[in-house]
Amino acid sequence: MKLFIYKIFTAFILFFILYKLTIGHTIRLVEEKITNLNSKENVEYIKDKIREEIKNGTKKETLISSEDAKLLNNFLIKIQSELKKLNNK
Amino acid sequence: MENKFYNKSYNKFLIFILFFVIGLAIYDDYGFNIDEKFHRSNGFYWLNYIAEFFNLEQLAHLSKEKLINIKGFTLSPIEHFNKYAIIFDVPAAIIEVLFKLELPVDYYQMRHFLVFFYFYVGLIFFYKILFNRFKKDSLALIGVVLLFLTPRILGDSFQNLKDIVFLTFVIITSFWYFKTIDNFNKRNIILFSLFSAISISIRMFAVFFPISFIIFCLLSLKNENYKKKINHIVFHIITCVIFLILIWPLLWENTLESFLSYFEILGQYFGAKVLFLNNYYNSTALPYSYLPVWIFISTPILHLIIFFLGFSIMSARFFGRFINIKSNQIYNDFWRGTNEKKDFFILFNFIAIFLGIIFLNIKLYNSWRIAYFLYFFIIYIGIFYINIILIKLKNINLSYNFILKFIFFLFILLTAIRIIIYHPYQSLYFNMLTPNKIKNSVEVDYTGLSAIRFLNDIVVENPNKSVVKIGVASWYPLSRMIELLDSKDISKIEIVSNKKNSSSDYIYTIGISEVDKNLYKKYEIPINFTKHKELVIDGAIIYEVYKKK
């Protein structure tokens, strides 16, 4: 009985350490990444990045290519016409 | 060196007197710890509570007055964070009242000396515990010298009001555990319970004492003694709970609810990021390497060598015992005699606590100060190795014996020299093997010990300025240190908020941040500032000062 208890206890400890070093470690990494995603510094980082991109964009002569400009123009006209239709009803 | 005027037994008195004199000579050299103000308020909060509880009106009034005057917008509200032990804070508050200490420098330096006094008592018990185990005066003294010459412990013994006090009580409790091994009677169990309770009230880590007491009792259960052992286990648990309630006023009312509230608060402490090897981590999700790396880089080489050798021999011995356990044997399964039982107690607890901290996500921050009590186990295991070497040395030739002893004392001397180099910043010690790159990729002056030096330098540097504006590019409340300046200089210093750093005259940084500085540029130095000076010790940057162009 005594030997059995020792074996069970040892097996449990070894299993726990093995689990922590493998699966537990991976879970911890994923948890850390998720926590960091909505952390204050990450939000600040994204804000800074957006600011930086806007700054860089305003410095350029043309922001979007002529093809994209046409596409956006058509898209806005389409939305406008649909809104007008809705108001006339 | 033995004659009719001098006896070898005087050595211990000489060493202890020397350590006391050193403490007395240098205790006022140290900077001030960020936590000291909070602990002062904790002391007066509980002194007031105790005085009111026992209807001591004058004391209640005095302590209330002192408590009201402890202010600071960055200070944690004591009514909410009132879970700390009183074993240091209340005696310190009583001394402050008794000696009518009114100046901040005076009452904080009194606390510095008091922590050293606690540590000194710890050293005495460390001597007693080593003498109890090894029965050799010289070996016990070597252990005491090694503990005293542990730079981070020595440095902290003049300003760390929590971890050093805890280390002391861990040593005292272990001593009484050893006494229960020698003589399993009620007197020793009561004293062991008392000190276990005090240690638990300081840090919950200390529950390992009752737990290991129970495990060790169960491991030595035999048919003929099981009733006595079970009775003693129950007796220990009951006395431990009673003492815990008695020495922790938090538990005097609504005991269970108050005890549970302690755990709620634990989660609220330190929600910041921890810098470790240039990456920022949540304090509950540190890499497994955090504690081993910190121990490796901040412990003197001599301590590391003897610990690793002692640990290998001790582990091999108990592993051998473990694999040879038979279902029926005369001896105990894990030890032969009381000395081996004591060694097993140390090894078992060291491994359990070490792995527990690593794998159970125990919050660590500010280097590894929370686990500094592990130094007790580290040095004990080192002394275990020295004991083995000394036994072996008896059988080898004299010259080899001399060389080994010479190398050992050379290492001791080297450690002492490095302690002098770091003075008074031994708390920020790194060993010789640690490259500067590593030193500056972890938290160094996390309690702002250097702040008072910086403020005094600024005052000297600007004798004619009526106001000097200082910004702080670190997660550190520099404003707490202003009261420690000369009264004529206090009005001279104005601390500006982090957002207004660019309008200040100087910016002080100790590199500590609660957010990931790689992502959030909260503590970035404004472009109109240049580096003015820095304090670097042994390659580790303690602080940097920037000045407006």
Interface residues (C-beta under 8 A of the other chain):
Chain A: K2 L3 Y6 F16 I17 K20 L21 G24 H25 R28 E31 E32 T35 N36 S39 K40 E41 N42 E44 Y45 D48
Chain B: K273 Y280 Y281 N282 A285 Y288 F322 I325 K326 S327 D333 L355 F359 N361 V515 D516 L519 Y520 K521 K522
